[in-house]
Amino acid sequence: GSKRDFARFYVLETVARVPYFAYLSVLHLRETFGDRDPNLGEKMRTHYAEADNELHHLLIMESLGGNSSVIDRTLAQTMAF
């Protein structure tokens, strides 16, 4: 792929992590407030694994130079915020 392809995928992978973090945060909040649903732990493990998978994609894109431009990094972080 071209350098811009890696930058595009870097942005995509950065943004793709947001829903996993949000859902996992809500599951932790439910647990903190006393929700003892027996399936909650499994849901947390599943969504943590999915977030971890997105992290690995992001690391691959970084190693291929997808984050070499400050503009691409700023765009990705702004979109993810």
C-alpha angles and dihedrals in degrees: 000000000000125000090256091054089058091047091050092050091046089057091044093050092047092053093041091064094062100079092049092052092046094050093045090050091053091049090052090048091051090051091048090053091054105266104155098180106161090224094052095086092051091048089051092050092048095050092044089054090050092050089048089052090054089050090056090051089051092050090052091051090048091051089052091053099258091138097046094108119073088213092058092047092049092047092050095048093045093050091047092050 
